[in-house]
Amino acid sequence: MRATLVGVVALGVMLGACADDNIGPNLRTGESAYETIPAPAGEPRVQDYRIGALDTVDISVFQEPDISTRGVVVDAAGVISMPLIGRIQAAGNTSTQLADLLAAKLAERFYVNPQVTVTVASSVAQRVTVQGDVKEPGIYPISGPTTLLDTIALAKGESEDAALRQVIVVRYIDGKRMGAVFDLKRIRRGDDADPAIAPRDTIIVGHSASKSAWHDVLRAAPLLSGFGIFAQF
């Protein structure tokens, strides 16, 4: 019986020594990862929110209820439509910038000094996706400065089988899909910087096959011990 348990433990040690490989050849690592997904420069600051596709905005024109409107959806191209104005680019602008654009268009339509207010009623753009070996994968809203550690916390932390040295951040930069790999252990120790996470990023926590196998061994050990006891009778 003792020999059986020793063999099981030895198997677990070998499995624990196996290297996990979740890293594809196109993913950036080390210094190159931080060039792609940089850490915040200086103290994090709250930036003005920029409207994105599929966001919903409310538009109010002072003393002009007929052209004020609520629940205007920004289409997939980043454009909204408004009476008297037609289609206008909304995505990429702050609410103040969009209000100024609308006011300028209304002024062209014989409105004298129109006072326009734009409010973001709901935001799709201000979200990140967390996948892989975390306790609660999902899509999470973010507001203000957010880092990689923040997003892992939103997903209630990593699972017991997570490959902490293989955490991938995917981001679209200038229309191109880019990915970078970070070491969560080094970040938590303070050896590496905590990279800044942007809206619409996807964070993927890698799976450690060796951890999973080792945990399976530990869970099986009491069962094997029980079989050994019965075998003695």
N, C-alpha and C positions, 0 to 999 in steps of 0.2 A: 504494500500500500504506500509506504513511504517513497519507494522508488517511483511509483506512478505520480505522486504529487511533485517530486523533484523534477520529473520529466515535463510535467505541465508547466511548472515555473520556468524551466529552461526554455521551453517553447515560447512562453510569454516574453522572456528576455530577448530572444532572437527576433520576435516580431516587433518588439519595442525598438530594436536597433535598426529596423528597416527604414529607409528614407522614403518620405512621401514626396510625390512629384505632381503638383497641381498647376505647375507654371508652364504656360505655352511659350513658344519661341518669340512671339511678337510682344510679349509683356516686358515692360521696362523695370529694372531693378536697381538697387543702390542709389547712387547720386542721380542717375538718369530718371529714376522714379520721381524724385523730388523736383527735377526740372519740368516734368510733365504735370505732376500734382503737387504744387509747392505748399510749404507750411505758411501760416499767416506771417506777414511781415510786421513786426512790432506788436503792439497791443491790439487785439481784435476790435474792430469798430463796426457798428451797425451801418450798413449801406442802404441807400434808398432802394426800395423794391422796384424791379423792372417787370412790367406786365409781360406775360407769356401767353402762348397759344392755349386756348381752351379755358383761360381765366374768365371770370364773369365780373363786369364792372357796372356801377351805377353812375349815371351822368345827370347832373342837376344844373340847370341854367336858371339863374336868379330871375324870379318874376316871369318866367316863361315855362309854365307847366306843360304846354302843348308839345314842346320839343325836348323836355326833360324825359328821361327814360331809365328804367331799372332792369337789371338782369340781362345786360347786353353781353352776349358770348363772343369772345375773341375766337375767330375761326382758326383752322389749322394753319393758314397762311399768315396768321398774326394780324388780321384785318377785322375792323368792325364797320357796321353800316349804321348811319344815322340820318333821319329826315333832314332835308335841305342841304346836307353835306355830302351824302353818299358814302363811299368806302374810304377809309383812312387807316393808315398803319398805326396799330396800337402796340404790338409786341416790341419790346426793346425800350420803350419809353417808361418813365416813372409816371405816376398819376398826375403830378403837376405838369410834366411836359405834355402829356396827352391833353390835359385841360387847356393848356396854352394853344395847342394845335387846333382844337375844336373852336376855341374862342376866335382865333384868327380866321377860320373858315366861315364862322357865323357873321363876323364883321364884314366879310365880302358879300353877305346877303342882306345888307341894309340894317343889321342889328348894330346899335350904338353901344360900344364898350360892353359887350356881353360878359357876364361873370359866370364862368363855368367851373364846376367842381366835379372831379372824378374820384370815385372811391372803389377800391378793389373789394368786391363782395365775396368772392371765393377764389382761391388760388390753386391751380393744378401745378404750376411751375415750381412752387416752393415745396417740393417733396423729394425724398430720396428713397431708393429701393435697397433693402438689406436682405441678402440671400445667403444660402450656404449653412454652415454649422453654427447657427445662433439659436437661442432659445425660442424666439418669436420672430421668424422671418416676416417681412411685409413691407408695405409702402408707408413711410412716415413723413408727416409735415415737419418742416424746419422753419425757424425764424431767427434772424440774426446770425452772427458768426457761429459756425458749426465745424467741428473737427471730426476726424476718424473715430476717436475714442467716444465722442458724443453720440455718433450714430450707432456704435456697438451697444452703448448703454440704452438707446431707444429700443433696440431689439432684445432687451433684458440680458445682454451679455452673451458670450460664446458658449457653445455646448461643450461637454466633456471630451468630445472627439475632435475638437477644432484644431486645425493646423495654424497656430498663431503666427508662425513665421511666413505664412502664405495668405495674406489678406490682400485682395485685389480691389482696386478702385477703377471703375470704368467711367470715362467722361468723353463727351463729344466736344472736340476743339476745332474750330473753323470747319465744322461739318464733317470732321473725320473722327472715327471711334478710336480712342486711345485708352490703354490700360497700363497700370503701374502696380507693383507689388510692394507691400510694406510688412515690416516685422513688428507685430503688436507687442511682443515681449520687450523688445528694445525701446519702443515708444513709451511703454509703461515704466520702464526703469529710468527713463530720461536720457538714454543714450542717443536716441533719434528724435527728431522733431515730430510733432503731431500734425499731419497734413490737413489743410483746410478742405472741407467738403462743400461742394457747390450744389445748388438745386439741380435735380434730375440726374445726379450721379447715381451709380449702382455700386454697392459694396458687396463683395462676395468673400465670405470667410471659408477658407479651404478645409477639406476633410482629411484627417489623419488616419490612414488605414492602420498604421501601427498602434496608435492609441486605441482604436476601436477593437483590434484583435486582442490587445492586452486587457482591456476591460472585459471582453468576452471570457478570457482565461480566468480572470478574477471571479467573475460571476459563476463560472463552471466549477471552480475549486471546491466549494462546499458540497456540491452535488457529487463530485468524484469521491470526496471524503466519506460521504454517506454510503456510497456503493462499497467502499472498502470495508466499512464496519459490518455491513451485511455479509460480505464475502467471508468474514472470519467465522461465521456460524454455519 
